[in-house]
Each structure stands twice: as C-alpha cells, then as structure tokens.
C-alpha cells in the first residue's frame, strides 16, 4: 500500500506552511491555526496516485466501491480508504519441486518458471487473500502433480508438452480469482547421479549397437557388389588381369612398399608374372 504520495505531501506542506506563516504574523488565532493544520491534513490525505500499471482498490466504510487509477484520484478522508494497489503487469515466479517421484518412481528435482498476470483486479482483491502467495503454492502443487503423472523419459524428452499441461491446470484454478497463467517453462530437470551414469552407459551401448548394424549392412552391400563383379571377371579373363595390374599399381605407389596376397591369387589373376615384370622395371630404373 502507498500511505503517502508526492502530491499529498506537497499539498500538506503548502497548507501547513501558509497556516504557520499567518500564525507567526498574528493574523489568526490558535483555534484557527489548529483548524487550518487539520484541514491541510485532510486535504492532503484525500489525494492519491496510482502508477500507470496499477489499479487502486477503494473501500468506503469497509465496502468495495470501485477501482481508481492510473494517475491521481481523490477519496473522502476518514470514510474512504485505499485497501491495496494491484499490479497488472506480467509477473514471473520461480518454482521448484525437490525429490518428487515420477510415475516410474524416480526421484527428480525440477526447476520451472510461471508467467502470470491479473486480468480482473476486483476478483483478485475480493476473491482471494494474498493472491501472490496463493499463486506460488498452487504452482508448486500443480508441478508436483504433473511430475507424478509422467514417467522420467517423458519429462526428459517432451518438456513442452509437460509445460503446456501444467499451464492449463494452473489457468483453470486461477481464473476464478481474476488471474491468468500465460505460460510455464521448465528450466531444468535434475536426476540422481547413479541413474545419469546408467543412462549414459545405455546410450553409449545403443550407439555402438547401431554402428555395428551399419557396418554389417555395409559389408552385405559390398559382398553383393563383389559377387556381381566376379560374374564379369569369369567371362572376361583380360579384365581380371587388368584388375590385377591396377591393384599392383595402387600398392606400389609408395617406394619400398610390400604387398602380401594369397597364393591362389597368383594363378587366378596372373599376379606372379605381372609382379615380376613390375619388379624388373623398377630395377632398370
């Protein structure tokens, strides 16, 4: 609440200073001076200011009479009073759920943020006491309930879906108070260290398995290509010899390289004669 604002303070100073000056000059008596001071206090207390983003809740003799602001406004001293100034900007609360069990009984710590705003000031002032604390408590309860309805894998892989479900739950519960929950964001999910290590090993094993499957698939495709090539070489011995020469050329690119081939390849691909000719050519060079 704002008990004193610049305009009221300024009016009080001006009227009080005027009464004091007249009293010092002996133009007014003591009763008139006291009455002037009292009048200045009443006038100053009737002037209030609400900021651009606020609404002032005004009560008359304990009953709600309306909302004032933004800007300066007047109330009747003693009879009226400003009960509260309600901020209508979007506000952010950080909520945490520690050691909360998921559906598959895994303890997790979840850190989230809730964005909310007051869209009906009258309801927020009259329907709920300390609405800011109510928002905090109901957000924590809703977060724990949502975690308990989902398994750990869902929490880790589909945060947006969990956030949307929590936002809908909070909005349904806060709308009767004139408050809307605009968005919920899950910032962090912390799981036990031993479980994190086990999940890391599982992911690594899964990647190794996938790599072996890919390698086996590649070997199958290569064998199929070799089978097709062998059919071509059976019908064309010259092509087989040219292939052998190409293999020797590739192997002897590096000086001093050595090639080890099966003995059966010497006859089938005529590598013995080709290798001898190649060695003789190198010696002559």
N, C-alpha and C positions, 0 to 999 in steps of 0.2 A: 504494500500500500504506500501511497505517496501522501504524507501528512503535511508537507509544506512544498510550495512551488514558487518559482521566481516572481510571478505576478502578485500572488497574495503577500509575499514578503515585501515587495516593493510598495504596494498599497498601504500595508501596515506601517512601514517606515515613513511614508509621506504624511499620512494622517497623524501618526504619533508625533512626528517632528513638528507639524503645524500646531497641534494642541500644546506641546511643550513650549513652543515659542510664544504663543498667546498667553500662556500661564506666567511665563517669565516676565512678560511685558505688563502683567496685571490687568489685562483686558477681560479675563474670565475668572470666575471663582473656582474654588476647589471642587464643588459638585459638578460644575460644567466641565472642568478638566477631566474628572474621572469618567463622566459620561462620554466625552469625546474619545478617550482611550478605549473604553468599552465598545463604542460604535466602530472604531477603526479595526478592532479585533474581529468583530462580527462581519464587517465588510470583507476583510482580508480572508477570513475562513470560508466565505461563500464562493470564492474564486478558485477554480481548479483547472488543471491542464492534463490532457491525455495525449500521449505521443501518437505519431501517425499510425503505428501498428497496433495500437491498444484500444480497448473499449473499457469504460468505467461503469461498474455496476453500482447503481444508486438505490438506496433504501430510504423510505420515508416511514418513520416510526416503526422500523423493523420489517416493513413490507416492500417488496420489489416494485419499483415504479417505472424503471426503464434503464436504457443504456445511454451514456453520454460519450462524446468524443468522436473522432480525434480532434485535438485543439482545445482552446479554453471553453469552459462552461461554468454556469452558476448553479448553486444549490441553496436551499434555505437553511441558514445556520441553526444548529441545535436539533431541528426537526429532521432534516435530511443528513445522510452521511454516505460517503463513498466506501462501499464494502471492499472492493477489490478492483485492480486493473488487470485485465486479461490480455495476454499477448496472443495475437492472431498469426504470427509468423510460423513458418515450418520449423519445428524443433527436432533435435536428434538426441536419442538416448542410447547409451551403450549397455547391453545386457549380456550376462554370462550364465551359462549352465555348467556347473562343475560336477564331475563324476556322475554324469547322468547315463543310465543304461539304455542302450538301443534295443530294438526288438530282438536281436540275437544276443542280448546280454553282454555287450561290450561297453565298458565304461569310457566315456569320452568327455572332453571339455570343449564346449562350443562358445565362441565369441561372436556376437551379432550386434547390429545397429537397427534402430527403429526410427523411421521418419514419420512424424505425425503433426497435425495442426488442429486448432479449434475452429470449427466452421459455424457453430451456434453458441455464442457467448452466453446467452440466457440459460441454456441447458447445462453448460459446463459450470455455471455459477450456482445453479439451484438443484441439479440432479445428483451431484457427487461432491463429496468433501475431499479437498486436496487432490484434485484430479491428476496432478503431476505424479504423485506417489502411486495413485491407482494405476496409471499407465505403466509405470515401472514394474509393479508387482504382477499385473496381468500379462505383461510381455514376457517376464521370466517364466511364469506358469505355462503360458502358451508354447514357449520354446521347449520346455521340458516335455510337455505332452507330445509335441511334434516329433522330438527325437525318439521317444518311446514307441512311436508308431512305425518307425522305419528301421531297416537294417543298416549296418555300417556301410556296406557297399553303395546303398542308395544315397546316404549322406555325403559320401566322398565323390560320387560320380555325377550327381544331379542336384547341385546346390540351388540352382534357380527354381526348380520345382518345389523344393522344400521351403524356400523363401516365399514363393507365391502362396503356398498353402497356409503358412504362418500369417502372412499379411491378410488373407481372407478371414482367418479366425479372429485376429485382433480387431479388424474393422467391424465385424459383426457384433463384437462385445462392446466396443467403444462408441458406436453410432448413437445409441440411446443417450449418451452423455453429451452429444453435440461435438464429438471428436472423431476425426477420421484418421486411420492409419494408411498413409500413402505408399510406403514401401518398407521392405525389410531386407537387409543384406547380411549374409553370413560371411564374416571376415576370416574366421579360422576354425579349424576342427583339429584338436589335438588328441591323439590316441596313445595308449601305453607303448613304451619303447620296445618291449619284447614283441608286441604284436606288430609294430612297424618293421622290426628286423625280419620277422617271419614273412610278412607280406613282400618285403624286398627280395628275400630268397625265392619266394614263389614266382615273383615277376621275372627274376633272372632265369629260373628254370624254364619258364614258359617261353622266354626269348630264345634260349638255347634249343629247346624242342622245335620251335618254329624255324630256326636256322638249319637244323638237321633235315627237317622236312623239305625245305627249299633246296638244300644240297642234293638230297635224294632225287627230287624232281628233276634237277639239272642233269644228274647222272643218267637218268632214264631217257631224257631227251637226247643227250649226247650219244648214248648207245644206239638209239634209233637212227640217228644220222650216220653213225659208223656202219650200221647194217645196210643202209641204203648205198653208202659209198662202196662197200665191199662188193655189192652186186655189180657196180660199174667196173670195178677192177678185175673181176673174174672174166668178164667178156672182153677186156682190153688190157693185155699184158704191158703194152707200151706205156699206157697211162700209169700203171703200177710202178714201172721203172722211173718214170719222170717224177712220181711222188717220192720215191726213194732218194733220187738226186736232190730234190728240194729239201728233204729232211737233213741230208748231209750238209748241204749248203748252209742251212739255218744253224746247224750245230757247229760248223767250223768257222763261223763268222769271227769268233774270238780266237786270237792266236794262242796256241797251246791248249785248246780245249780237247776234251776226250769224250767220246760217245760210247756208251755201253748199250748194245742191242741184243735181243735173244738170238741164239744160233739159228733158229728156224727162219728168222728174217733174212739171213744171208742168202738162203736159196730162193725163198719165195719172192723177195724183192730185188735179188741180184746185188745186194749191198756190198758183198765182198769185192767183186770186180770194180764196182763204182768207187769204193773206198780206196782200193789200190791205185786206181788212176788218179784220184784226188791227191793221195799222198805223194805220188811220183811228181805231179805237177807242182806241189809245194816245194819238194826238194830241188827241182830245177830252178825255181825262183830264188 
